[in-house]
Amino acid sequence: MKNQDKKRLAKFRKKLAQLRVAKGLSQRALSNKCKVGHGKISKLENVEDTNLNLTTLFELAKGLGVHPRDLIDYEVGWVKD
């Protein structure tokens, strides 16, 4: 995996954990609110080289009660403000 991709995924991991904690949810509680297993959520938040697909992004957003863009609302590195 490219270094730039690792950085983007690190930002996603941080954002996912921040939103989950802000909603007062454990990883297991989030798993119960969507179709993503607890183990997958743990990996997404903690493992550097874990990637995700679009359907997983949508399920996580549903479980968190947010729009999917809220999970990826961070500087991606190729867009300049």
C-alpha positions in Angstrom: 0.0 0.0 0.0 1.3 3.4 -0.9 2.3 5.8 1.9 -0.2 8.4 0.7 -3.0 5.8 1.0 -1.8 4.8 4.5 -2.1 8.5 5.5 -5.6 8.8 4.1 -6.7 5.6 5.9 -5.1 6.9 9.1 -7.3 10.0 8.9 -10.4 7.8 8.2 -9.5 5.6 11.3 -9.3 8.7 13.5 -12.5 10.2 12.1 -14.4 6.9 12.6 -13.3 6.6 16.2 -14.1 10.2 16.9 -17.6 10.0 15.6 -18.2 6.7 17.4 -17.0 8.0 20.7 -19.0 11.3 20.3 -22.1 9.2 19.8 -21.3 7.3 23.0 -20.9 3.9 21.2 -18.5 1.1 21.8 -17.2 -0.8 18.7 -19.6 -3.6 19.6 -22.6 -1.2 20.0 -21.8 0.3 16.6 -21.6 -3.2 15.1 -25.1 -4.0 16.5 -26.5 -0.9 14.8 -25.2 -1.7 11.3 -24.2 -4.7 9.1 -20.4 -4.5 10.0 -18.9 -7.0 12.3 -17.2 -5.9 15.5 -13.9 -7.3 14.3 -14.1 -5.3 11.1 -14.8 -2.1 13.0 -11.8 -2.8 15.3 -9.6 -3.4 12.3 -10.8 -0.3 10.6 -10.0 1.8 13.6 -6.7 0.1 14.6 -5.0 -1.6 11.7 -2.8 0.5 9.4 -3.3 -1.4 6.2 -7.0 -2.3 6.4 -9.0 -0.9 3.5 -12.8 -0.6 3.3 -15.4 -0.7 0.5 -18.2 1.7 -0.2 -20.9 -0.5 1.2 -19.0 -0.7 4.5 -18.7 3.1 4.5 -22.5 3.4 4.0 -23.2 0.8 6.8 -20.9 2.6 9.3 -22.6 5.9 8.5 -26.0 4.3 9.0 -24.9 2.9 12.4 -23.5 6.3 13.4 -26.6 8.2 12.2 -24.5 10.4 10.0 -24.1 11.1 6.3 -21.3 9.0 4.7 -19.5 12.2 3.8 -19.1 12.9 7.5 -16.8 9.9 7.7 -14.5 11.2 5.0 -14.7 14.9 5.7 -11.0 15.6 6.1 -8.1 16.8 4.0 -7.3 14.1 1.4 -4.0 15.5 0.2 -4.8 16.3 -3.5 -7.4 19.0 -3.0 -6.2 22.4 -2.2 -8.4 24.9 -0.3 
